[in-house]
Every structure is written in structure tokens, then in C-alpha cells.
Amino acid sequence: MSRQSASAVHASTTLSLKGKIALVTGSASGLGKRIAEVFADAGADIVVADLKLADAQVTADEIGGKGVKTLAVAMDVTNEAAVDAGFEKVQKDLGAIDILVSNAGIQIVAPIQDFKFSDWKKLLAVHLDGGFLTSRAAVRQMIASGRGGSIIFMGSVHSKEASRLKSPYVTAKHGLEGLAKVISKEGAAHGIRSNVICPGFVRTPLVEKQIPEQAQELGISEEEVIKNVMLKDTVDGEFTTVDDVAQVALTFAAFPSNALTGQSLVVSHGWFMQ
């Protein structure tokens, strides 16, 4: 058994989400999909929320094979009406959610002097507006249910430090830490925890897209982008894996008390050390 699959089995057998309903945004593929799979392995019913219903349905059908209930929801996290309608559908079809993973994200890279204001607003809308709208909807259901719950934001090492060409992304990821801290204070009386996962580079389609873009902007090869930009400051020259991040999400989701709230955890092979 590989290191990745062994860790997944171990975590899923020791941390339980049985009886919980988890909604993961941007979960039709990549990191969000892996988080949804790990949550399902731990017993949670899963809401796959993504921009296109057809994509979400494919993933929901796959995860349903694990023996849990699943629901596919089309959700543009930048649209208030779409978010609220999606959460209302979840409430009607499955019940109030217990876990939200605000994972949906995009990336656009350019020097700040060339960055289009429209691109700035687009990126902040997905990360910050999306984080706010989905967490607001989740908090409302968690308070009404009386069960509390766990809200997990997908931050980044860029929640802690900056990189070139990423002015709105770094801004957005810093902002999610502030939002999580506010929710942890406001939600405590209702048993609502709020935390942030801060991965290093995870080789998802989002990161794959960045490699040629950064190579062009920096005037270096794609191999140099990987070695000397993305993985330069890691301790082992390794990408963070989707399973690394999913196991941290499971820990946050399954933690039984407010002792672990308002925190951010960096998962980056030592790229950033607090």
C-alpha cells in the first residue's frame, strides 16, 4: 500500500463524520473532490457543489458508491441568490449542513502594473465573496439546527506570505484568515468552529495552468518554475498532495470542541514555517 493510500485508510478509520452532512465547494474535481471522498470514507453524506451541475453530478455519483448519501448542486459562489438557493436545496433534500469546506478558487497571474481591474475583481469575488456567502449560509443553518458545525476555508501559504505576480490571490488568501477568525468568535456560542488550511503548491489543474503562465512572465523554463519558484523553499522539493490537504480537512471537520478554532494550519512540506 502506498504512503498516500495508507494515510487515507488510517485517518478514515480513526476520525468519524458519521451522521454529518458536508458541503464542499469546487468539488467536482481536484482538491475539493479528494476532500469530499475522504469525508465520505469517514461516513459523511456529501454535497458536491460546483459551477456546472453536470460535473457535480458525475462526482456525486462516484462518491455515492461509497455507501453515503450524495447531492449535486450547481453553485456560482460569487452569486448571492445561487448560493442561498443551493443551501436551501441541501436543507430540503438532506438537512442542515454540519460541515462547509469553502474550496472554490481560481488563479490569474500578472505583474501588478499590468493587472486588469476586472481580473482583480473576478479573483476576489470567487475567494472572498464566495467565502463570505457560503459561510453565511452555513452559519445560518448551523445555528438553526442547534448542532453547530465546522467551517473550513481553503487558504494557502499565500495567506502567510507573498509571491510575485499574485497580488489579488495573496490579498484574498490573507483575507480568508480574518474571516475565519471572526466566525470563530461569533460562532463559538453556537458550537461553530472555523479554521483555515494553508497548502503549499498542490499539483491540481489550477497549479498546472500556472506553470506555463509563470514561465512566460518570468522568462524561464517550466522546469525552472517548478524547481526554483514553486518548490524552492520546501524541505524536500516535493509538491503537497491532495491527500495531505484532505487529511487536515478531516481533522478540522471531526474535531470535537472549540479548542481548535480560529486557527490556520500550513501544509507545505516546510515551505513556510510558523
Secondary structure by P-SEA (a helix, b strand, c coil): ccaaaaaaaaaaaccccccbbbbbccccccaaaaaaaaaaaaccccccccccaaaaaaaaaaaacccbbbbbbbcccccaaaaaaaaaaaaaccccccbbbcccccccccccccccaaaaaaaaaacaaaaaaaaaaaaaaaaaacbbbbbbbbccccccccccccaaaaaaaaaaaaaaaaaaaaaccccbbbbbbbbcccccaaaaaaaaaaaaaacccaaaaacccccccccccccccaaaaaaaaaaaaaccccccccbbbbcccccccc
